[in-house]
Amino acid sequence: MDPFVTCYLTAAAQVEDAKDFDDHHRAGATALRNADLEQLADSDPRFVAPWDMTAITAIPLDADEIGAWYEAYFEE
């Protein structure tokens, strides 16, 4: 499984007292921001480009901003 997705989903699933998706997303995005992304990239069998790492570190904490983030990084 994708180590970046695993990091995000594990943190999102462990949130206690989560009220909604926003709480789970914030935990997942925070986990990625605090993770050793180089180590995650090293455990990924695919090539992870520096550009990918930049996009990952820019994932917004506010779920309402995901659409704009996606457009900025993946629809240019």
C-alpha positions as CSV (number, residue, x, y, z in Angstrom):
1,M,0.0,0.0,0.0
2,D,1.1,3.6,-0.6
3,P,3.1,4.7,2.5
4,F,1.8,8.3,2.2
5,V,-1.9,7.2,2.1
6,T,-1.2,4.8,5.0
7,C,0.3,7.6,7.1
8,Y,-2.7,9.8,6.4
9,L,-5.4,7.1,6.9
10,T,-3.8,5.8,10.1
11,A,-3.8,9.2,11.7
12,A,-7.3,10.0,10.4
13,A,-8.7,6.8,11.8
14,Q,-7.1,7.3,15.3
15,V,-8.8,10.6,16.0
16,E,-10.8,10.5,19.2
17,D,-14.0,12.5,19.4
18,A,-14.0,13.3,15.7
19,K,-17.1,15.2,14.8
20,D,-16.8,15.0,11.0
21,F,-14.6,14.5,8.0
22,D,-12.8,17.8,8.7
23,D,-11.5,16.4,12.0
24,H,-10.2,13.2,10.3
25,H,-8.7,15.1,7.4
26,R,-6.9,17.6,9.7
27,A,-5.3,14.7,11.6
28,G,-4.2,12.9,8.4
29,A,-2.8,16.1,6.9
30,T,-1.0,17.0,10.1
31,A,0.5,13.5,10.2
32,L,1.9,13.9,6.7
33,R,3.3,17.4,7.7
34,N,5.0,15.8,10.7
35,A,6.2,12.7,9.0
36,D,9.7,12.0,7.7
37,L,8.6,12.2,4.0
38,E,12.0,11.0,2.8
39,Q,11.6,7.9,4.8
40,L,8.1,7.4,3.4
41,A,9.4,7.9,-0.1
42,D,12.2,5.4,0.5
43,S,9.6,2.8,1.5
44,D,7.5,3.5,-1.6
45,P,8.4,1.1,-4.5
46,R,7.5,3.8,-7.0
47,F,9.7,6.8,-7.7
48,V,8.6,9.8,-5.7
49,A,9.7,13.1,-7.3
50,P,10.6,16.2,-5.3
51,W,7.5,17.8,-6.9
52,D,5.3,15.1,-5.3
53,M,6.8,15.9,-1.9
54,T,6.1,19.6,-2.4
55,A,2.5,18.8,-3.2
56,I,2.2,16.5,-0.1
57,T,3.6,19.2,2.2
58,A,1.1,21.7,0.8
59,I,-2.0,19.6,1.6
60,P,-4.3,22.1,3.4
61,L,-5.5,21.4,6.9
62,D,-8.9,22.9,6.0
63,A,-10.9,20.4,4.0
64,D,-12.7,23.2,2.2
65,E,-9.4,24.1,0.6
66,I,-8.7,20.7,-0.9
67,G,-10.3,21.5,-4.3
68,A,-8.1,24.6,-4.8
69,W,-5.0,22.7,-3.7
70,Y,-5.8,19.9,-6.2
71,E,-6.3,22.4,-9.0
72,A,-3.0,24.2,-8.1
73,Y,-0.9,21.0,-8.1
74,F,-2.6,18.6,-10.5
75,E,-4.5,20.6,-13.0
76,E,-1.8,23.0,-14.2
